[in-house]
Amino acid sequence: MSTLPQERRVVTAIPGPKSQELQSRRTASVAAGVGSVMPVFAARADGGIVEDVDGNRFIDFGSGIAVTTVGASAEAVVRRASAQLADFTHTCFMVTPYEGYVEVAEQLAELTPGDHAKKSALFNSGAEAVENAVKIARAYTKRTAVVVFDHGYHGRTNLTMALTSKNMPYKQGFGPFAPEVYRVPVAYGYRWPTGAENAGAEASAQAIDQINKQIGAENVAAIIIEPVLGEGGFIEPAKGFLPAIRQFASDNGIVFVADEIQSGFCRTGQWFACEDEGIVPDLITTAKGIAGGLPLSAVTGRAEIMDAAHSGGLGGTYGGNPVACAGALGAIETMRELDLNAKAKRIEEVMKPRLTAMQEKFDIIGDVRGRGAMIAIELVKSGTKEPNPKATAQIAKACHAEGVLVLTTGTYSNVVRFLPPLVIGEELLTDGLDVLEAAFAAL
């Protein structure tokens, strides 16, 4: 049970005086390149609520960008991480290993798609997991090229910026980027020229044609795709697209990597989003929701591929930190005990009809999409499909002022995304949607 009252409460202007004071300290000491969605400073968070230092309580429709899936202070995460903290904070798995790392790898082997023999390597962040997936695929295939997709996002390190399609704010001014990265079309149904019903077949054919013509399938080490594209705008590739790309990879000895960093761990109503079309990836990258808010990531995959890197070739000082591993075991325990896949599906049942009804009322809502608790609305200019980033920013700001924390996203910055913790109460969901609807009405 949450110790924090699960109700929205706005008692000061947003931001309040204490947040403003902290903001001035931040401005003096924190690099300007580190942005924040909201100008309020968190004091406590639990269940579906974030409370700021001024006592305002916000309905959390962001989960720290899909991280606090089990809530921001889940009992099992706190209990297990606290016990580990008392034993030791670090020895480095590459120096003296410990059971928690092995146990997380065992859980990943059990939970990820496919019944083949699997192994894992643990790291700190999603970007690290993606970089290591590329290293492993190159070691296994003895090839160099990596194929990614339009609207894809894979991280902020040099290699993962190269893999990411959106320039601003992720890449602007930070090049040159890593070579041997190639981008091909994705089946973005809402914006596909001949209609969503044709997107799966046409986009996969275009992508495969480009790979064959421009790179040569025999030169491709890995194809990396998010089964639901996160920063691109919660794009679900049109049906048939992922199976076609998966089959092409299998036919050509290419390592197929599912980047499930944002979409994994019950977020879409399944343990992993790629299960929706029965995709079994060769490698799967995870982070965000894996450890209840502690920094942890993983690459999990076919044992023979994972074992391709030489001993000492994978690792990092903090990778698979013991406290983070304990948090992951607590998060997975919570996901199982509370059946958070079912909770995610229920969140979709509550949110989708409300958002669809809003779409009928407000013609700037061009599309409602997503699965489970990974839902989005795409905003356009009335009567067109032209992206409407200005209205998107206004809607988000209006929600923030009324105590609802929403995030925006999308290649065109015109998508409002909803990532509530899977433990959120339905009354908070409804209240948050009421605030959202009022924001559209006011706009």
N, C-alpha and C positions, 0 to 999 in steps of 0.2 A: 504493500500500500504506500502511496505517496505521502510524504510528510508535508509537502507544499500544497496549499489549497488549490484545487484544480478549477480556477475561475479567472476569467479576464478581469483586470482591474487597472484603470488609468487614473492616477492620483496627482500627477504633475503634468506640466507641458512635457512634450517629448522632443529633445532630451530634458530631463530634470536637472536641478542644480548640482547634485553630486556627480552626475554623468558629465555635466559641462565642466566641472572642476577637473575631473579625470581626463577629459578631452584636452584641456589645455596642457596638462602634464604629458599626455601622449604626444601632442604636437611637438613639444620640445625635445622628446627623447626617442620617438619611434620613427623609422624611415618613412618618408611620404609615400613610397611605392607600395606600402602595405595598406590596402583599403579596408573598409568595413561597410557592411550593408546598412547597419543602423548605428546611430550615434549614442547608443546607450550601453552602459557597462553592466555585465551580468554579475549578480551576487549569488543566486541559487538557481538550480534548474532540476526539474523532476517531472515524470509523467509527460503531460503535454504542455507544460508551463515553463517559461523562463522569467525569473524575477530580476529586476534591475536594482541598482544600488539605491534608487529613490523609492523603492517599494512598488513600482509598476509591475504588473504581471501580464506577460504577453503569451497569447496562444502560439505555440511553436509549430509552424508549418514548414520548418526548414531542417530540423534535426542536425544542426551544425553541418549542413550539406550532406545529408543521408548517413550521418555517423551514429547518432544516438537513437538507433532503431529500437533498442530495448529501453529507452529512456535515458536521461542524462546522469542518473545515479541509481541504476538498477541494483537491487539487493545482492544478487549473486555476483555481479561484477565487483561491487564494493567489498563484499565478504572475501572473495577469492584473492583480489588484488591486495587487500589489506593484509591478509595472512602471508602472502608472498613478500610484501614489503618488510614484514617483521623478520623473515628468514634471510633474504638477501635481495638487493636491488639489481645486481649485475655481477656476472662473472665472465661474460662473453662466451657464447656457445662455441666459438672457434677455439677457445682456450680450455674451459672445463664445462662440458655440456650439462644439461639438466632436463628433468623429465617433462616439464611443461611444454617445451618446444616440441618434443616427440609426440606428446599427447595432442597438441594442436594439429600436427601433421597427420596423425591418425584420424582425427575428426574430419579434416579436409578430404582425406581419401574416401571416407565414408559418405560425406554429404555431396560432393561434386558429381556431376553427371558421368555416367559410364561405369561399367563393372570391371574394367581392365585394372591391372596393377598400377598404382599411382604412388608418386612421391611428391614432397613439397620442399621448398626453401622459403624461409621467412625473412622479411625485410621490414622497413620502417614506414614507407609511404607508398601510395599508389603508383607514383612515377617510378620509384625504385623497382617495384614489381614489374612494370611494363619494360623497363630497361633490361632487367634480368631475363625476362621472357625472350627478348630479342637476342641476348647473349646465348641463351640456351638453344634457341632455334638455329642460330648461326653455327654453333658448335656441332649440333646434330646433323644439319643438312650440308655443311661445308659450302653454303651459299651466302650471299651478302644482302640481296635486295629485300626490302620490307614494303608490303602493300598496306595502305590505310585508306580511309574513306572520307569523302566530303562530309562536312559537319562533325567529324570525329574530334574527340578531346582525349588526350592521354597523359597530360602532365606538364610541368613547368621546368624540368631539367632540359639540357641542350638537346638531347636525343628526343625526348618526349614533346618538346616544342616543335621539332621537325615533324613529328607524327601528328600533331594537332593542326586542325584546319583553320581555326579562327585567329586572325592576326591580333586584333585589339581586344582585350589588354594583354594577351598572353605572349605575343611574339614581337610586337612593335619595338624596334630599336635594339633587339637582343641578339641578332644574327652575327656571323653566319652560323647556319645550323648543320647538323650531322647529315652526311650524304647517304645515297642509296635508299632514299625514302620516296615512294611513289603513291600518288593519290588517285583514286578512281571514284566513280559515282556511287551513290547510295540510293535506295528506294524510299525517298521522302514522299510519301503518298499525297499529302496535302498540296505539295508544290510540283508534283510530277506533271509535265506538259500534256500528256495524253490521258491523264486521270489516274486516280489511286488504284483502280482495278488493273491497270496495265503496268504499274510501277515495278512489281516484283520481277516479272519476266523480263521487261525491257532493261531495267537498271542492271540486273545480274548479267544479261547478255552484253551490255555495254562495258561493264567492269571487266568481264573476262576477255572481251575483245581487246581492250586497252592493255591488259596485262600481257596477253600474247604478243601484241604488236610492239609495244613500247619497251617491255622489259625482257620478255621470254620467260615462260613459266619455269623453265629449268634453272633460272637464276634466282628464283624467289625463295627465301628462307622461311618467311612468315607472312601470313595475312592476319591483321589485327583488327577486330571490330568490337564495338560495344553492342550487345544484343538489343539494348535500348540506348540510343545515343543521348548522353546526358547534357553536356554544355551546348550541344547543337540544338537543343530545344525539346528534349524528351521525344525524339523521333523513334517510333517503332518502325523498323524497316518493313515494307509491305510484304505480305505473306508470300512465301516462295523464294524470297531473295536470299535469306540466310542458308536454307538448304542447298540452293544452287551454288553458292560460294563455297560452302562446306564440301560439297561433292567435287568441285573443281580442285580444291586443295588436296583432297584425298587422292584424286586421279593423278596428281602431279608431284606427289611427295613433298607438299608444302605443309609446314606446321600451322594449323589453324588455332589462333589465340582468341579466346573470348575475354574481353576486358569487362569484367563484372564488378569493377570497383564501386560504381554508384548503384548498379542494378541488383547486386547480389545480396545474399542473406535475408531472404523473405520479403525484400522490398517490393517485388512485383506480384506477391502471392504465391511464388514458388521459391524454393531455396535459391535457384539461379534462373535468370530471365531466359537463358538459352534453352531451357527445358520446354518452353512454350511450343516450339516447333520440333522438339526431339533432337536438338543439336547436341552432339557429344564432341566438345572441343579436344584438341590434343593438349593444349595448355589453357589454364584459366587463371586470370589475375584477380586478386581480391584485396580489399583494404576497407576504408570507411566503416561500414557496419560490423566489421569482423570482431572488434574488441570493446564495444560499449564506450568508445570515446578515447581509449588509449591508442597510441600510435603503433600500428602493426599492419603488415601486408604480407601477401604470399603469392608465390607461383606454384600451382599444383598441376600435375599432368602425368602423362604416360611415363612409366618408370624408365623405359629405355631412352626416352627423350631427355628427361630430367637428369639422367646419369651421364649425358654426353659431355658435360663440362668436366674438366680435370679437377682433381682434389685441390682445394684452395682457390679455385676459379670463381666460386660464389661465396658471398658472405658480406661482412660489414660489422663494425664494432658493436652496434646496438641491435642488429637484425635479430628479431625473435626475442626481444628483451623479456626476462622472466616475469616481470609485473604485467607487461602487455599480454603475454601468453596466458597468465592467470585470468586477466580480464576477458580474453577471448573465450576461454572455457566457461566463464560465468555468463557471457553473452549467449553462447550456443545453448547452454543449459536453460536460459530464460526463453530463448526462441522455441525450444522443444516443449518446455513445460507449459507455456502460455499459448502454444500453437499459433505463432505469429504469422504463419502463412495464411491461416484462416482470418486472422485479424486484418491483414493487409487486404484480403478480398472484401472484407466487410467495409473497410474504409472506402474502397472503390464503389461499393454498392450505395454508400451514403453520398459520396462526392459527385460521382459522374452524373446522376440524374439532375442534381441541383445545378451543376455547371452547364449541362445541356439545356436546361430550362432558361438559364441566363443567356446562353447563346441565341435562343429564340427571341429574347427580349432586347438584347443589345447587339446590333449588327457589327460592332467592332470586334466581337469574339468570332474569329474565323474558323477555329478548330478546337475541339476538345479531345484530348487523347491521353494515352498512358494506361498502365495496368497496376492493380494493387494500390499501394501508397506511393506510386510514382506517376503523378497525374499532372497535366499541364493544359493551359489554354493559350492559344496563339492569337495575338491582337493585330488587327489590320485596319486600314483606313476604310471607312464605310463604303460598301458596294464594290470593293476591290480585294485583291490579295496582297496589296502593297503593305509591307511591314509597318507597324505603328509603334516604334520604340518610345515615342513621347508619351502616349497614353499608358503604355506599360509602366513607365517610371512613375507616372502620376497615380496609377492604381496602387502600386506598391507603397508609395509614400502615404497615401490616404489610409491604407490598411495599418501601416506602422503607427500612424498618429492615433488610431483607435485601439491599439493593443493587439494587433495580429502581425506576427513575423512571417512575411512571405519573401521569397527569393525570385529574382528574374533570371532569365537565361536565354539561349538561342543565338544562332549565328547572326541574326539581325537584331538581337537584343529586344525582341518583341514577344517574349514568352514569359508568362507567370507560371512558376512551377510549385507544386505542392509535395512536400516530403515530410509529412507528420511522423512523429515517433509512432511505432506500431502499437504502443500501449496507450495512446491517447483515448480519452473518453469521448463517446459519441456526442455528448452535449457540447463539448468544446469544438468538435468538428462543425456542428450545426451553427454555433455562435460565430465561429470564424467565417463560415460561408455567408452568414447574414451580413457581417461587416463588409465582406467582399462585394456582395450584391448592392449594398448601400453605396459603396465607392463607385461602382459603375453607374448607378442611378444619378449620383451627384455629378459625375463627369459628363 
